Amino acid sequence: MGQALWRLSPRQQQQLQEELADQLAERGGGKQDSDQNKDLCSALFIYFLLLVFVGKEQSGFIDLEMLPPELGITILSYLNATDLCLAGCVWQDLGNDEYLWQGLCKSTWGHCSIYNKRLRAGFSYRRLYLQLDEGSLTFNANPQEGISYFMSKGILVDHPKELAKFIFYTRRLNWKMLRIYLDERRDVLDELVTLHNFSNQFLPNALREFFRHIHAPEERGEYLETLITKFSHRFCTCNPALVRDLGLNPDAVYVLCYSLILLSIDLTSPHVKNKMSKREFIRNTRRAAHNVSEDFVGHLYDNIYLIGHVAA
């Protein structure tokens, strides 16, 4: 029965798209917040599919057991641990479905050491979900206590690579607390940097991706210099052909990264009235990085001008 949900006629698909567009327009949907729009589109599309499946004249909520497991997991992924427990009281069979809880664990916390262990008899992914949620909340209050909690429950092992993978594939960790933790655990930071793949990426875009996972500090200091240094080496490692063709090296990339950050502040800050021109940026940057071509530096300026801050 669940498979019939996806068999929509072209007319029905067009109707769903029009209704979805109307909903986004009413909410002021645009391209300014891509993550929020994606979540909204997903939720609305699921809602419209359910309406088509049961008919708009039917009242009440859908029995999730009638839907494909993947769709049920997507719907329930919008709930936190408390709401999921309440939902489990209503849908008792669904609440005891270990495959459902396994999917929710791995979709939210993509990597945990316990996933690779041989699970003991009576192991419960539902209990693991609650422990992961509790540990994440603890981490967001005190990073060291949060990691200690995960280790005490056997969820993580105290190894830099395992901790780095957990951080890289987890969506629930507060970026301010994460910055404090990485500043204290440089061994974990080193492993986290190696998880990034910047192959065939334009430098400003790669820097944005880097700061999306490892947030930049608010003030210039030793930690920011460490981050840019590690990024510069990783970028050159991932792009040997680009480094060879453009004559780049980690020191040159380091200089370009700082230039991009300063340009981002200059162009986006409302307090800076006289914005830096493209010609000024090229002249100032090439004074510090002599081997970089004028065209390449010009493209860097265009990227910041059109897309925005690299560390926003």
C-alpha positions as CSV (number, residue, x, y, z in Angstrom):
1,M,0.0,0.0,0.0
2,G,2.9,2.3,0.8
3,Q,4.2,2.0,-2.7
4,A,1.1,3.6,-4.1
5,L,2.1,6.8,-2.4
6,W,4.7,7.4,-5.1
7,R,2.5,6.6,-8.1
8,L,1.3,10.1,-8.9
9,S,0.1,11.2,-12.3
10,P,1.8,14.1,-14.0
11,R,-1.2,16.3,-13.2
12,Q,-1.0,15.4,-9.5
13,Q,2.7,16.1,-9.5
14,Q,2.2,19.5,-11.1
15,Q,-0.5,20.3,-8.5
16,L,1.9,19.4,-5.6
17,Q,4.6,21.6,-7.1
18,E,2.1,24.5,-7.4
19,E,0.8,24.1,-3.9
20,L,4.4,23.8,-2.5
21,A,5.4,27.0,-4.3
22,D,2.4,28.8,-2.8
23,Q,3.4,27.7,0.6
24,L,7.0,28.8,0.2
25,A,5.8,32.2,-1.1
26,E,3.5,32.7,1.9
27,R,6.5,32.0,4.2
28,G,8.8,34.3,2.3
29,G,10.9,31.4,1.0
30,G,13.9,32.4,-1.0
31,K,17.5,31.5,-1.6
32,Q,18.8,33.3,1.5
33,D,18.7,30.3,3.8
34,S,19.2,27.1,1.7
35,D,19.2,24.7,4.7
36,Q,15.9,26.1,6.1
37,N,14.3,26.0,2.6
38,K,15.4,22.4,2.1
39,D,13.8,21.3,5.4
40,L,10.7,23.2,4.6
41,C,10.4,21.8,1.1
42,S,10.9,18.2,2.5
43,A,8.3,18.7,5.2
44,L,5.7,20.2,2.8
45,F,6.3,17.7,0.1
46,I,5.8,14.8,2.6
47,Y,2.6,16.5,3.8
48,F,1.2,16.9,0.3
49,L,2.1,13.3,-0.5
50,L,0.1,12.2,2.5
51,L,-2.8,14.3,1.4
52,V,-2.8,12.6,-2.0
53,F,-2.4,9.2,-0.4
54,V,-5.4,9.4,2.0
55,G,-7.5,12.0,0.3
56,K,-8.0,15.5,1.6
57,E,-11.4,14.7,2.9
58,Q,-10.1,12.3,5.5
59,S,-9.4,13.7,8.9
60,G,-6.9,12.6,11.5
61,F,-3.2,11.6,11.3
62,I,-1.8,8.8,9.1
63,D,-0.9,5.5,10.5
64,L,2.8,5.5,9.9
65,E,2.9,1.7,9.7
66,M,1.1,2.1,6.3
67,L,4.0,4.1,4.9
68,P,7.4,3.0,3.5
69,P,10.0,2.8,6.3
70,E,12.2,5.4,4.7
71,L,9.3,7.9,4.7
72,G,8.4,7.1,8.3
73,I,12.1,7.8,9.4
74,T,12.1,11.1,7.4
75,I,8.9,12.2,9.2
76,L,10.1,11.2,12.7
77,S,13.5,12.8,12.1
78,Y,11.9,16.2,12.8
79,L,11.1,15.1,16.4
80,N,13.5,15.3,19.3
81,A,14.1,12.5,21.8
82,T,11.2,13.6,24.1
83,D,8.7,13.8,21.2
84,L,9.9,10.5,19.9
85,C,9.2,8.8,23.2
86,L,5.7,10.4,23.3
87,A,5.2,9.2,19.7
88,G,6.3,5.7,20.8
89,C,3.6,5.6,23.4
90,V,1.0,6.3,20.7
91,W,2.5,4.0,18.1
92,Q,3.7,1.2,20.3
93,D,4.7,-1.1,17.5
94,L,6.5,1.6,15.7
95,G,8.2,2.8,19.0
96,N,9.6,-0.7,19.4
97,D,10.9,-1.0,15.9
98,E,14.7,-1.4,16.2
99,Y,15.3,-0.7,12.5
100,L,13.5,2.7,12.9
101,W,15.7,3.7,15.9
102,Q,18.8,2.5,14.1
103,G,18.0,4.7,11.2
104,L,17.3,7.7,13.4
105,C,20.6,7.2,15.2
106,K,22.7,6.9,12.1
107,S,21.0,9.7,10.3
108,T,21.6,12.1,13.2
109,W,25.0,10.8,14.5
110,G,26.6,9.5,11.4
111,H,29.6,7.9,13.1
112,C,29.9,6.3,16.5
113,S,32.5,3.7,17.6
114,I,29.7,1.5,18.9
115,Y,28.4,1.1,15.3
116,N,31.4,-1.0,14.5
117,K,31.3,-3.2,17.6
118,R,29.6,-6.5,18.0
119,L,26.4,-5.7,19.8
120,R,25.6,-7.6,22.9
121,A,22.3,-9.5,23.3
122,G,19.4,-7.3,24.2
123,F,21.1,-4.2,22.8
124,S,18.5,-1.4,22.1
125,Y,18.9,1.3,19.5
126,R,16.1,3.2,21.2
127,R,18.2,3.3,24.4
128,L,21.2,4.3,22.3
129,Y,19.2,7.2,20.7
130,L,18.3,8.5,24.1
131,Q,21.9,8.3,25.3
132,L,23.2,10.0,22.2
133,D,20.7,12.8,22.7
134,E,21.6,13.1,26.4
135,G,25.3,13.2,25.5
136,S,24.9,15.8,22.9
137,L,23.0,18.1,25.3
138,T,25.8,17.5,27.8
139,F,28.4,18.4,25.2
140,N,26.6,21.6,24.4
141,A,26.9,22.6,28.0
142,N,30.4,21.2,28.7
143,P,32.4,19.6,25.9
144,Q,34.7,17.5,28.1
145,E,31.8,16.2,30.2
146,G,29.9,15.3,27.0
147,I,32.7,13.3,25.5
148,S,33.3,11.6,28.9
149,Y,29.6,10.6,28.9
150,F,29.9,9.1,25.4
151,M,32.9,7.1,26.5
152,S,31.3,5.9,29.8
153,K,28.4,4.5,27.8
154,G,30.8,2.8,25.3
155,I,29.5,4.9,22.4
156,L,32.9,6.4,21.6
157,V,36.5,5.3,22.2
158,D,39.2,7.8,23.2
159,H,41.0,7.9,19.9
160,P,41.5,11.2,17.9
161,K,40.3,9.7,14.6
162,E,37.1,8.3,16.2
163,L,36.4,11.5,17.9
164,A,37.0,13.5,14.7
165,K,34.6,11.3,12.7
166,F,32.0,11.6,15.4
167,I,32.2,15.4,15.2
168,F,32.4,15.5,11.4
169,Y,29.2,13.4,10.9
170,T,27.1,14.8,13.8
171,R,24.5,17.6,13.4
172,R,23.6,18.2,17.1
173,L,26.8,19.8,18.5
174,N,26.9,23.5,19.4
175,W,29.6,25.2,17.3
176,K,30.8,27.4,20.1
177,M,31.3,24.5,22.4
178,L,32.9,22.6,19.5
179,R,35.4,25.4,19.0
180,I,36.4,25.3,22.6
181,Y,36.9,21.5,22.5
182,L,39.0,21.6,19.3
183,D,41.1,24.4,20.6
184,E,42.0,22.1,23.6
185,R,42.3,18.9,21.5
186,R,44.6,19.7,18.6
187,D,45.1,16.0,17.9
188,V,41.4,15.7,17.2
189,L,41.5,18.9,15.1
190,D,44.3,17.4,13.0
191,E,42.2,14.3,12.2
192,L,39.1,16.5,11.5
193,V,41.0,18.5,8.9
194,T,42.0,15.3,7.1
195,L,38.4,14.3,6.7
196,H,37.8,17.2,4.3
197,N,38.2,16.7,0.6
198,F,38.8,19.9,-1.3
199,S,39.6,18.3,-4.6
200,N,38.7,20.4,-7.6
201,Q,37.2,23.1,-5.5
202,F,37.7,26.9,-6.0
203,L,39.7,28.3,-3.0
204,P,36.9,30.5,-1.5
205,N,34.4,27.7,-1.8
206,A,36.7,25.3,-0.1
207,L,37.4,27.8,2.7
208,R,33.6,28.2,3.2
209,E,33.1,24.5,3.5
210,F,36.0,24.3,6.0
211,F,34.5,27.0,8.2
212,R,31.1,25.4,7.9
213,H,32.4,22.4,9.8
214,I,35.1,24.1,11.9
215,H,33.8,27.6,12.8
216,A,36.3,30.4,12.7
217,P,36.9,32.3,16.0
218,E,35.4,35.8,16.3
219,E,38.8,37.4,16.8
220,R,42.1,37.0,15.1
221,G,44.5,35.0,17.2
222,E,46.6,31.9,17.4
223,Y,43.7,29.5,16.9
224,L,42.6,31.2,13.7
225,E,46.2,31.1,12.4
226,T,46.3,27.4,13.2
227,L,43.1,26.7,11.3
228,I,44.3,28.6,8.2
229,T,47.7,26.9,8.3
230,K,46.0,23.4,8.5
231,F,43.6,24.3,5.8
232,S,46.3,25.6,3.5
233,H,48.3,22.3,3.7
234,R,45.1,20.2,3.2
235,F,44.0,22.3,0.2
236,C,47.4,21.8,-1.5
237,T,47.4,18.1,-0.7
238,C,44.0,17.7,-2.3
239,N,44.8,19.7,-5.4
240,P,48.3,18.8,-6.6
241,A,47.6,19.6,-10.2
242,L,46.2,23.1,-9.3
243,V,49.2,23.8,-7.1
244,R,51.5,22.8,-9.9
245,D,49.7,24.8,-12.6
246,L,49.2,28.0,-10.6
247,G,52.5,27.8,-8.7
248,L,50.8,27.7,-5.3
249,N,52.2,26.4,-2.1
250,P,50.9,26.3,1.5
251,D,52.4,29.7,2.3
252,A,50.8,31.3,-0.7
253,V,47.4,29.7,0.1
254,Y,47.8,31.0,3.7
255,V,48.3,34.5,2.4
256,L,45.3,34.2,0.0
257,C,43.1,32.9,2.8
258,Y,43.8,35.9,5.0
259,S,43.2,38.2,2.0
260,L,39.8,36.5,1.4
261,I,38.8,36.9,5.1
262,L,39.8,40.6,5.1
263,L,38.0,41.2,1.8
264,S,34.9,39.5,3.1
265,I,34.9,41.8,6.1
266,D,35.5,44.8,3.9
267,L,32.7,44.1,1.5
268,T,30.1,42.8,3.9
269,S,30.6,45.1,6.9
270,P,28.1,48.0,7.1
271,H,30.8,50.0,9.1
272,V,33.1,50.1,6.1
273,K,32.0,52.9,3.8
274,N,34.8,52.9,1.3
275,K,34.8,49.4,-0.1
276,M,37.9,47.8,-1.5
277,S,38.0,47.8,-5.3
278,K,39.0,44.8,-7.4
279,R,42.1,46.6,-8.6
280,E,43.1,47.4,-5.0
281,F,42.6,43.8,-3.9
282,I,44.7,42.5,-6.8
283,R,47.5,45.0,-6.1
284,N,47.6,44.3,-2.3
285,T,47.4,40.5,-2.6
286,R,50.1,40.2,-5.2
287,R,52.4,42.2,-3.1
288,A,52.3,39.4,-0.5
289,A,51.9,36.5,-3.0
290,H,54.1,37.3,-6.0
291,N,53.7,34.0,-7.9
292,V,49.9,34.2,-8.1
293,S,48.5,35.4,-11.4
294,E,46.5,38.6,-11.6
295,D,43.6,36.7,-13.3
296,F,43.4,34.2,-10.4
297,V,43.3,36.9,-7.8
298,G,40.6,38.7,-9.8
299,H,38.5,35.6,-9.8
300,L,38.9,35.4,-6.0
301,Y,37.5,39.0,-5.7
302,D,34.6,38.2,-7.9
303,N,33.7,35.1,-5.8
304,I,33.5,37.1,-2.6
305,Y,31.7,40.0,-4.3
306,L,29.0,37.7,-5.7
307,I,28.6,35.0,-3.0
308,G,29.7,36.7,0.2
309,H,31.7,36.1,3.3
310,V,33.9,33.0,3.5
311,A,33.5,32.5,7.2
312,A,29.8,33.5,7.7
